[in-house]
Amino acid sequence: MRPESTNGTDEGGPAVPMAWLCAEYVADELLRTGGLVEPGSLEYQAGRRTLALTVYLCDGAESSLGPRDESRLEEWLALTAYGHPWEEWVRARLTDRRLRDGDDEGLALARKSWRLLAHTHLLATDLGALSAASAAGLPVDESARAWLPAWQVGLPLGHLALRLC
């Protein structure tokens, strides 16, 4: 079976990048199952894109379609954990993939998703400021908001969804 399909189009039509689509499906299922935010919200989209990138760049969608694979789940949890340099990891993996495989359709969608996550900002509680304030023994004002790149909102959301599955 071919890993990509032309989805009923003539030869030379757009290919469906199955690895990316599977990664998005896994991310969507994890977030829906977790029920942490309303599907369709900006936060949900940020979490879905963040998880899809994590799954795709781990080659998880190709070898494991289900999120119940314990070794994959542990790997995704480690990558999305607080303090892990996820942004740098994504940038490095995207570059490695491009050098190794060229710009295929799946990688193009992953790069587009990364650009959206990096350049879209959401008004949210600044989790980095919360941990610094609490570590200093200062009272924490959780209502204080900051404009954050979407991946900084999606990453903890994705991690929580993984914990709940």
Phi, psi and omega in degrees: 000134179286141180287345179232156181227154175268003173053045174084003179271168177295161175306142182087358177286175182294134179277147176267116181283094187299322181298318179290318179297322177293320178296318177295321179296314180299315179298317180297316179296319179298315181290321179295318180296320180293329178060032184280326179221163181291126175303138182096344179288163178297323179295319178298314180298320178296316179295319180295315179294320180296313178294319180299317177298317180299311180297313183298314183286346173271001186061025184285330183289330183283322185262344183211104181283335183262143179284357183277356176294110189302319182292320177295316181300316179296320178296315180294322177297317180296320182289330182264001182292151177301134179095343177285135181285067186299317181301313179295321179299316180297312181302316180294316181294322177297318178294315179300315180298318182294319179292322183283313189249353187078189182264082176277176185296320179296316179294322177299318178292323178294318178295320178297317179298318178298316178300318178297317179294323183281328187257352175265131180246138179241144176278115185209168174294130181280099184295330177294320178291326179298315183291326179292319181293316181291327178292329180276358180080014179274153175295142184261125176258096183288349178274351177292129184244155177214155175277118183240148172303144186304327181294331179288339174274319183288330184296308178293328177296315177297320179297316178297320178298320177296319179297326184280343183280000000 
